[in-house]
Structure formats: C-alpha cells, structure tokens
C-alpha cells in the first residue's frame, strides 16, 4: 500500500504521480492488475470523501472500476489514534 499524507509542502497530484510511476515504471507492476484506494469519508466523524484524490487518479488513467473508497476504520491515522488511546503514561 502506498499513501500520501500532508506534511509541510504538500502536493497531492504530484504524490499520486510519483506513486503511480514507482509502481508501474520502476517496479514494473502491470497497470491492469492494480487497484487503488482513496479516503471515502466518514459520516460519523463529519469527514468528507477525498474526491480530489479520486479525480486525480481518474485523470492519471486509472480505470474507475479499479478505484475503491477506503474507510476511516482502516485509515492509517485512525489506527494510530486508537492505539495511542490505550497507552497510559
């Protein structure tokens, strides 16, 4: 899984381009076998889907049927937050 997170100067389009190039050109993975995810939002937390990332993936040439919304439950940062709640200092 590759992802991108907003630390400092952040350019989502470039991050998607770099990740796609890494997977398909550097690692040589066949494009037709790849699926990608974007954050699909979370109504309970008041978080909207990242439709900008979805649109950028479409513009990059990823077929719509291979772009899947991810959820907050499986989101990296959500997992880190939940783990930190169990740590008592």
N, CA, C and O atoms as a Tinker XYZ file with bonds, in Angstrom:
   356  protein
     1  N      0.837000   -1.171000    0.000000    73     2
     2  CA     0.000000    0.000000    0.000000    64     1     3
     3  C      0.886000    1.239000    0.000000    63     2     4     5
     4  O      1.817000    1.355000    0.797000    81     3
     5  N      0.590000    2.134000   -0.879000    73     3     6
     6  CA     1.237000    3.439000   -0.867000    64     5     7
     7  C      0.205000    4.466000   -0.458000    63     6     8     9
     8  O     -0.984000    4.304000   -0.735000    81     7
     9  N      0.638000    5.486000    0.178000    73     7    10
    10  CA    -0.275000    6.548000    0.559000    64     9    11
    11  C      0.469000    7.860000    0.559000    63    10    12    13
    12  O      1.683000    7.909000    0.361000    81    11
    13  N     -0.270000    8.910000    0.782000    73    11    14
    14  CA     0.389000   10.204000    0.909000    64    13    15
    15  C     -0.299000   10.972000    2.020000    63    14    16    17
    16  O     -1.519000   10.914000    2.174000    81    15
    17  N      0.498000   11.689000    2.791000    73    15    18
    18  CA    -0.010000   12.413000    3.941000    64    17    19
    19  C      0.523000   13.830000    3.919000    63    18    20    21
    20  O      1.638000   14.053000    3.447000    81    19
    21  N     -0.237000   14.796000    4.413000    73    19    22
    22  CA     0.135000   16.201000    4.310000    64    21    23
    23  C      1.108000   16.685000    5.380000    63    22    24    25
    24  O      0.696000   17.212000    6.413000    81    23
    25  N      2.394000   16.501000    5.126000    73    23    26
    26  CA     3.425000   17.065000    5.981000    64    25    27
    27  C      4.084000   18.208000    5.221000    63    26    28    29
    28  O      4.583000   18.003000    4.114000    81    27
    29  N      4.096000   19.397000    5.790000    73    27    30
    30  CA     4.770000   20.519000    5.143000    64    29    31
    31  C      4.154000   20.851000    3.794000    63    30    32    33
    32  O      2.937000   20.776000    3.620000    81    31
    33  N      5.009000   21.220000    2.836000    73    31    34
    34  CA     4.528000   21.492000    1.480000    64    33    35
    35  C      3.982000   20.204000    0.908000    63    34    36    37
    36  O      4.679000   19.190000    0.875000    81    35
    37  N      2.758000   20.233000    0.464000    73    35    38
    38  CA     2.063000   19.008000    0.084000    64    37    39
    39  C      1.363000   19.207000   -1.246000    63    38    40    41
    40  O      0.586000   20.145000   -1.423000    81    39
    41  N      1.643000   18.327000   -2.161000    73    39    42
    42  CA     1.035000   18.384000   -3.479000    64    41    43
    43  C      0.479000   17.009000   -3.816000    63    42    44    45
    44  O      1.216000   16.093000   -4.180000    81    43
    45  N     -0.825000   16.884000   -3.688000    73    43    46
    46  CA    -1.488000   15.588000   -3.862000    64    45    47
    47  C     -1.284000   15.028000   -5.258000    63    46    48    49
    48  O     -1.005000   13.839000   -5.413000    81    47
    49  N     -1.421000   15.872000   -6.282000    73    47    50
    50  CA    -1.269000   15.392000   -7.653000    64    49    51
    51  C      0.113000   14.796000   -7.862000    63    50    52    53
    52  O      0.251000   13.711000   -8.426000    81    51
    53  N      1.129000   15.506000   -7.409000    73    51    54
    54  CA     2.497000   15.030000   -7.579000    64    53    55
    55  C      2.733000   13.739000   -6.794000    63    54    56    57
    56  O      3.425000   12.842000   -7.274000    81    55
    57  N      2.170000   13.641000   -5.604000    73    55    58
    58  CA     2.322000   12.428000   -4.805000    64    57    59
    59  C      1.696000   11.228000   -5.513000    63    58    60    61
    60  O      2.270000   10.139000   -5.515000    81    59
    61  N      0.524000   11.424000   -6.113000    73    59    62
    62  CA    -0.128000   10.347000   -6.862000    64    61    63
    63  C      0.701000    9.976000   -8.082000    63    62    64    65
    64  O      0.885000    8.793000   -8.371000    81    63
    65  N      1.201000   10.975000   -8.800000    73    63    66
    66  CA     2.038000   10.712000   -9.975000    64    65    67
    67  C      3.299000    9.940000   -9.606000    63    66    68    69
    68  O      3.674000    8.991000  -10.294000    81    67
    69  N      3.950000   10.347000   -8.523000    73    67    70
    70  CA     5.177000    9.672000   -8.097000    64    69    71
    71  C      4.882000    8.224000   -7.704000    63    70    72    73
    72  O      5.621000    7.316000   -8.083000    81    71
    73  N      3.810000    8.008000   -6.949000    73    71    74
    74  CA     3.459000    6.651000   -6.523000    64    73    75
    75  C      3.132000    5.764000   -7.725000    63    74    76    77
    76  O      3.573000    4.616000   -7.788000    81    75
    77  N      2.362000    6.293000   -8.677000    73    75    78
    78  CA     1.985000    5.517000   -9.860000    64    77    79
    79  C      3.220000    5.183000  -10.703000    63    78    80    81
    80  O      3.356000    4.064000  -11.200000    81    79
    81  N      4.105000    6.147000  -10.858000    73    79    82
    82  CA     5.343000    5.921000  -11.612000    64    81    83
    83  C      6.200000    4.868000  -10.909000    63    82    84    85
    84  O      6.746000    3.978000  -11.561000    81    83
    85  N      6.319000    4.965000   -9.604000    73    83    86
    86  CA     7.099000    3.991000   -8.843000    64    85    87
    87  C      6.563000    2.574000   -9.064000    63    86    88    89
    88  O      7.321000    1.648000   -9.353000    81    87
    89  N      5.261000    2.426000   -8.923000    73    87    90
    90  CA     4.659000    1.097000   -9.050000    64    89    91
    91  C      4.744000    0.541000  -10.468000    63    90    92    93
    92  O      5.074000   -0.630000  -10.659000    81    91
    93  N      4.448000    1.372000  -11.456000    73    91    94
    94  CA     4.310000    0.863000  -12.821000    64    93    95
    95  C      5.584000    0.923000  -13.648000    63    94    96    97
    96  O      5.823000    0.046000  -14.479000    81    95
    97  N      6.407000    1.947000  -13.432000    73    95    98
    98  CA     7.606000    2.085000  -14.256000    64    97    99
    99  C      8.866000    1.580000  -13.549000    63    98   100   101
   100  O      9.684000    0.893000  -14.160000    81    99
   101  N      9.025000    1.911000  -12.288000    73    99   102
   102  CA    10.221000    1.484000  -11.554000    64   101   103
   103  C     10.097000    0.011000  -11.148000    63   102   104   105
   104  O     10.985000   -0.794000  -11.429000    81   103
   105  N      8.979000   -0.334000  -10.480000    73   103   106
   106  CA     8.778000   -1.719000  -10.049000    64   105   107
   107  C      8.248000   -2.609000  -11.167000    63   106   108   109
   108  O      8.344000   -3.833000  -11.083000    81   107
   109  N      7.692000   -2.004000  -12.210000    73   107   110
   110  CA     7.201000   -2.763000  -13.356000    64   109   111
   111  C      5.922000   -3.547000  -13.116000    63   110   112   113
   112  O      5.663000   -4.535000  -13.804000    81   111
   113  N      5.119000   -3.121000  -12.149000    73   111   114
   114  CA     3.849000   -3.815000  -11.912000    64   113   115
   115  C      2.879000   -3.496000  -13.046000    63   114   116   117
   116  O      2.790000   -2.347000  -13.477000    81   115
   117  N      2.151000   -4.499000  -13.533000    73   115   118
   118  CA     1.218000   -4.245000  -14.633000    64   117   119
   119  C      0.048000   -3.361000  -14.191000    63   118   120   121
   120  O     -0.643000   -3.670000  -13.220000    81   119
   121  N     -0.161000   -2.268000  -14.911000    73   119   122
   122  CA    -1.229000   -1.319000  -14.578000    64   121   123
   123  C     -2.591000   -1.989000  -14.505000    63   122   124   125
   124  O     -3.414000   -1.648000  -13.656000    81   123
   125  N     -2.824000   -2.936000  -15.390000    73   123   126
   126  CA    -4.136000   -3.576000  -15.457000    64   125   127
   127  C     -4.415000   -4.496000  -14.271000    63   126   128   129
   128  O     -5.526000   -5.014000  -14.152000    81   127
   129  N     -3.449000   -4.709000  -13.402000    73   127   130
   130  CA    -3.653000   -5.554000  -12.225000    64   129   131
   131  C     -3.732000   -4.750000  -10.931000    63   130   132   133
   132  O     -3.953000   -5.314000   -9.859000    81   131
   133  N     -3.551000   -3.437000  -11.028000    73   131   134
   134  CA    -3.525000   -2.603000   -9.829000    64   133   135
   135  C     -4.897000   -2.025000   -9.492000    63   134   136   137
   136  O     -5.663000   -1.636000  -10.374000    81   135
   137  N     -5.177000   -1.980000   -8.218000    73   135   138
   138  CA    -6.339000   -1.293000   -7.668000    64   137   139
   139  C     -5.808000   -0.222000   -6.735000    63   138   140   141
   140  O     -4.758000   -0.400000   -6.119000    81   139
   141  N     -6.517000    0.878000   -6.628000    73   139   142
   142  CA    -6.100000    1.961000   -5.734000    64   141   143
   143  C     -7.273000    2.374000   -4.853000    63   142   144   145
   144  O     -8.435000    2.143000   -5.187000    81   143
   145  N     -6.944000    2.984000   -3.729000    73   143   146
   146  CA    -7.992000    3.478000   -2.841000    64   145   147
   147  C     -7.806000    4.972000   -2.602000    63   146   148   149
   148  O     -6.721000    5.525000   -2.780000    81   147
   149  N     -8.877000    5.588000   -2.203000    73   147   150
   150  CA    -8.870000    6.971000   -1.733000    64   149   151
   151  C     -9.731000    6.989000   -0.483000    63   150   152   153
   152  O    -10.525000    6.073000   -0.267000    81   151
   153  N     -9.590000    8.007000    0.336000    73   151   154
   154  CA   -10.384000    8.074000    1.554000    64   153   155
   155  C    -11.836000    8.359000    1.195000    63   154   156   157
   156  O    -12.149000    9.392000    0.603000    81   155
   157  N    -12.714000    7.437000    1.559000    73   155   158
   158  CA   -14.123000    7.538000    1.209000    64   157   159
   159  C    -14.959000    8.367000    2.168000    63   158   160   161
   160  O    -16.172000    8.476000    1.994000    81   159
   161  N    -14.323000    8.956000    3.182000    73   159   162
   162  CA   -15.052000    9.781000    4.139000    64   161   163
   163  C    -15.593000    8.973000    5.303000    63   162   164   165
   164  O    -15.502000    7.745000    5.326000    81   163
   165  N    -16.157000    9.681000    6.264000    73   163   166
   166  CA   -16.758000    9.049000    7.432000    64   165   167
   167  C    -17.828000    9.986000    7.985000    63   166   168   169
   168  O    -17.519000   11.019000    8.579000    81   167
   169  N    -19.079000    9.614000    7.783000    73   167   170
   170  CA   -20.189000   10.465000    8.228000    64   169   171
   171  C    -20.184000   10.686000    9.725000    63   170   172   173
   172  O    -20.447000   11.796000   10.187000    81   171
   173  N    -19.883000    9.625000   10.507000    73   171   174
   174  CA   -19.896000    9.746000   11.964000    64   173   175
   175  C    -18.886000   10.768000   12.460000    63   174   176   177
   176  O    -19.124000   11.433000   13.467000    81   175
   177  N    -17.768000   10.900000   11.771000    73   175   178
   178  CA   -16.742000   11.850000   12.178000    64   177   179
   179  C    -16.843000   13.181000   11.425000    63   178   180   181
   180  O    -16.051000   14.096000   11.648000    81   179
   181  N    -17.831000   13.269000   10.531000    73   179   182
   182  CA   -18.021000   14.500000    9.768000    64   181   183
   183  C    -16.936000   14.722000    8.721000    63   182   184   185
   184  O    -16.633000   15.864000    8.374000    81   183
   185  N    -16.354000   13.645000    8.218000    73   183   186
   186  CA   -15.278000   13.739000    7.234000    64   185   187
   187  C    -15.799000   13.427000    5.840000    63   186   188   189
   188  O    -16.431000   12.393000    5.621000    81   187
   189  N    -15.533000   14.312000    4.915000    73   187   190
   190  CA   -15.967000   14.131000    3.525000    64   189   191
   191  C    -15.019000   13.204000    2.782000    63   190   192   193
   192  O    -13.855000   13.069000    3.160000    81   191
   193  N    -15.516000   12.560000    1.720000    73   191   194
   194  CA   -14.625000   11.753000    0.881000    64   193   195
   195  C    -13.594000   12.642000    0.185000    63   194   196   197
   196  O    -13.855000   13.812000   -0.094000    81   195
   197  N    -12.434000   12.076000   -0.086000    73   195   198
   198  CA   -11.381000   12.806000   -0.791000    64   197   199
   199  C    -11.610000   12.660000   -2.296000    63   198   200   201
   200  O    -10.906000   11.915000   -2.979000    81   199
   201  N    -12.607000   13.387000   -2.794000    73   199   202
   202  CA   -12.965000   13.299000   -4.209000    64   201   203
   203  C    -11.897000   13.915000   -5.102000    63   202   204   205
   204  O    -11.809000   13.579000   -6.283000    81   203
   205  N    -11.086000   14.813000   -4.549000    73   203   206
   206  CA    -9.976000   15.366000   -5.316000    64   205   207
   207  C     -8.988000   14.255000   -5.678000    63   206   208   209
   208  O     -8.546000   14.167000   -6.824000    81   207
   209  N     -8.643000   13.412000   -4.710000    73   207   210
   210  CA    -7.729000   12.295000   -4.983000    64   209   211
   211  C     -8.349000   11.340000   -5.998000    63   210   212   213
   212  O     -7.661000   10.866000   -6.903000    81   211
   213  N     -9.634000   11.056000   -5.858000    73   211   214
   214  CA   -10.303000   10.163000   -6.809000    64   213   215
   215  C    -10.216000   10.732000   -8.225000    63   214   216   217
   216  O     -9.897000   10.008000   -9.169000    81   215
   217  N    -10.497000   12.013000   -8.371000    73   215   218
   218  CA   -10.446000   12.647000   -9.689000    64   217   219
   219  C     -9.023000   12.633000  -10.250000    63   218   220   221
   220  O     -8.836000   12.400000  -11.444000    81   219
   221  N     -8.035000   12.876000   -9.419000    73   219   222
   222  CA    -6.646000   12.843000   -9.874000    64   221   223
   223  C     -6.253000   11.440000  -10.342000    63   222   224   225
   224  O     -5.508000   11.296000  -11.311000    81   223
   225  N     -6.745000   10.420000   -9.664000    73   223   226
   226  CA    -6.472000    9.037000  -10.083000    64   225   227
   227  C     -7.108000    8.753000  -11.442000    63   226   228   229
   228  O     -6.503000    8.099000  -12.292000    81   227
   229  N     -8.322000    9.243000  -11.641000    73   227   230
   230  CA    -9.000000    9.077000  -12.932000    64   229   231
   231  C     -8.215000    9.798000  -14.020000    63   230   232   233
   232  O     -7.993000    9.246000  -15.097000    81   231
   233  N     -7.793000   11.032000  -13.740000    73   231   234
   234  CA    -7.003000   11.788000  -14.721000    64   233   235
   235  C     -5.685000   11.080000  -15.035000    63   234   236   237
   236  O     -5.174000   11.194000  -16.149000    81   235
   237  N     -5.135000   10.356000  -14.071000    73   235   238
   238  CA    -3.876000    9.627000  -14.254000    64   237   239
   239  C     -4.076000    8.412000  -15.153000    63   238   240   241
   240  O     -3.110000    7.817000  -15.630000    81   239
   241  N     -5.349000    8.046000  -15.382000    73   239   242
   242  CA    -5.638000    6.927000  -16.270000    64   241   243
   243  C     -6.049000    5.646000  -15.568000    63   242   244   245
   244  O     -6.186000    4.602000  -16.205000    81   243
   245  N     -6.247000    5.722000  -14.258000    73   243   246
   246  CA    -6.700000    4.544000  -13.521000    64   245   247
   247  C     -8.181000    4.346000  -13.830000    63   246   248   249
   248  O     -8.972000    5.271000  -13.649000    81   247
   249  N     -8.573000    3.152000  -14.295000    73   247   250
   250  CA    -9.994000    2.913000  -14.585000    64   249   251
   251  C    -10.852000    3.068000  -13.321000    63   250   252   253
   252  O    -10.465000    2.632000  -12.237000    81   251
   253  N    -12.010000    3.689000  -13.481000    73   251   254
   254  CA   -12.899000    3.962000  -12.348000    64   253   255
   255  C    -13.232000    2.685000  -11.576000    63   254   256   257
   256  O    -13.356000    2.719000  -10.352000    81   255
   257  N    -13.375000    1.571000  -12.271000    73   255   258
   258  CA   -13.732000    0.328000  -11.589000    64   257   259
   259  C    -12.570000   -0.245000  -10.771000    63   258   260   261
   260  O    -12.736000   -1.264000  -10.101000    81   259
   261  N    -11.407000    0.391000  -10.817000    73   259   262
   262  CA   -10.258000   -0.047000  -10.020000    64   261   263
   263  C     -9.889000    0.978000   -8.939000    63   262   264   265
   264  O     -8.830000    0.891000   -8.317000    81   263
   265  N    -10.783000    1.944000   -8.733000    73   263   266
   266  CA   -10.601000    2.960000   -7.690000    64   265   267
   267  C    -11.653000    2.698000   -6.614000    63   266   268   269
   268  O    -12.853000    2.781000   -6.872000    81   267
   269  N    -11.192000    2.384000   -5.418000    73   267   270
   270  CA   -12.078000    1.920000   -4.349000    64   269   271
   271  C    -12.007000    2.890000   -3.162000    63   270   272   273
   272  O    -10.916000    3.275000   -2.741000    81   271
   273  N    -13.172000    3.285000   -2.622000    73   271   274
   274  CA   -13.136000    4.145000   -1.438000    64   273   275
   275  C    -12.702000    3.351000   -0.206000    63   274   276   277
   276  O    -13.221000    2.266000    0.059000    81   275
   277  N    -11.747000    3.903000    0.543000    73   275   278
   278  CA   -11.336000    3.305000    1.810000    64   277   279
   279  C    -12.134000    3.939000    2.937000    63   278   280   281
   280  O    -12.750000    4.989000    2.753000    81   279
   281  N    -12.125000    3.307000    4.098000    73   279   282
   282  CA   -12.911000    3.840000    5.212000    64   281   283
   283  C    -12.017000    4.287000    6.357000    63   282   284   285
   284  O    -10.822000    3.990000    6.376000    81   283
   285  N    -12.592000    4.991000    7.295000    73   283   286
   286  CA   -11.835000    5.511000    8.435000    64   285   287
   287  C    -11.315000    4.381000    9.309000    63   286   288   289
   288  O    -10.251000    4.513000    9.915000    81   287
   289  N    -12.040000    3.279000    9.388000    73   287   290
   290  CA   -11.623000    2.147000   10.217000    64   289   291
   291  C    -10.253000    1.629000    9.803000    63   290   292   293
   292  O     -9.447000    1.260000   10.657000    81   291
   293  N     -9.981000    1.597000    8.506000    73   291   294
   294  CA    -8.720000    1.070000    8.002000    64   293   295
   295  C     -7.706000    2.164000    7.698000    63   294   296   297
   296  O     -6.624000    1.881000    7.183000    81   295
   297  N     -8.046000    3.408000    8.012000    73   295   298
   298  CA    -7.157000    4.528000    7.745000    64   297   299
   299  C     -5.979000    4.488000    8.705000    63   298   300   301
   300  O     -6.162000    4.291000    9.906000    81   299
   301  N     -4.777000    4.671000    8.186000    73   299   302
   302  CA    -3.542000    4.621000    8.978000    64   301   303
   303  C     -3.605000    5.514000   10.206000    63   302   304   305
   304  O     -3.266000    5.074000   11.304000    81   303
   305  N     -4.030000    6.746000   10.043000    73   303   306
   306  CA    -4.024000    7.690000   11.159000    64   305   307
   307  C     -5.058000    7.322000   12.199000    63   306   308   309
   308  O     -4.830000    7.527000   13.391000    81   307
   309  N     -6.189000    6.784000   11.777000    73   307   310
   310  CA    -7.209000    6.371000   12.725000    64   309   311
   311  C     -6.686000    5.228000   13.587000    63   310   312   313
   312  O     -6.929000    5.204000   14.794000    81   311
   313  N     -5.984000    4.300000   12.994000    73   311   314
   314  CA    -5.420000    3.182000   13.743000    64   313   315
   315  C     -4.422000    3.715000   14.763000    63   314   316   317
   316  O     -4.439000    3.292000   15.919000    81   315
   317  N     -3.554000    4.633000   14.354000    73   315   318
   318  CA    -2.581000    5.214000   15.272000    64   317   319
   319  C     -3.256000    5.922000   16.427000    63   318   320   321
   320  O     -2.804000    5.824000   17.568000    81   319
   321  N     -4.331000    6.633000   16.143000    73   319   322
   322  CA    -5.055000    7.329000   17.200000    64   321   323
   323  C     -5.627000    6.330000   18.196000    63   322   324   325
   324  O     -5.507000    6.518000   19.407000    81   323
   325  N     -6.258000    5.253000   17.681000    73   323   326
   326  CA    -6.850000    4.262000   18.574000    64   325   327
   327  C     -5.785000    3.573000   19.413000    63   326   328   329
   328  O     -6.009000    3.311000   20.594000    81   327
   329  N     -4.645000    3.279000   18.833000    73   327   330
   330  CA    -3.567000    2.641000   19.592000    64   329   331
   331  C     -3.076000    3.565000   20.697000    63   330   332   333
   332  O     -2.815000    3.112000   21.812000    81   331
   333  N     -2.947000    4.859000   20.398000    73   331   334
   334  CA    -2.478000    5.810000   21.396000    64   333   335
   335  C     -3.452000    5.952000   22.554000    63   334   336   337
   336  O     -3.033000    6.283000   23.663000    81   335
   337  N     -4.716000    5.715000   22.335000    73   335   338
   338  CA    -5.708000    5.837000   23.407000    64   337   339
   339  C     -5.496000    4.754000   24.464000    63   338   340   341
   340  O     -5.887000    4.929000   25.618000    81   339
   341  N     -4.879000    3.634000   24.076000    73   339   342
   342  CA    -4.643000    2.534000   25.002000    64   341   343
   343  C     -3.361000    2.705000   25.812000    63   342   344   345
   344  O     -3.132000    1.974000   26.776000    81   343
   345  N     -2.527000    3.668000   25.423000    73   343   346
   346  CA    -1.239000    3.867000   26.080000    64   345   347
   347  C     -1.443000    4.854000   27.238000    63   346   348   349
   348  O     -1.847000    5.998000   27.026000    81   347
   349  N     -1.165000    4.408000   28.431000    73   347   350
   350  CA    -1.279000    5.268000   29.607000    64   349   351
   351  C      0.121000    5.624000   30.075000    63   350   352   353
   352  O      0.927000    4.739000   30.361000    81   351
   353  N      0.416000    6.925000   30.154000    73   351   354
   354  CA     1.753000    7.371000   30.552000    64   353   355
   355  C      1.725000    7.864000   31.977000    63   354   356
   356  O      2.755000    8.285000   32.505000    81   355
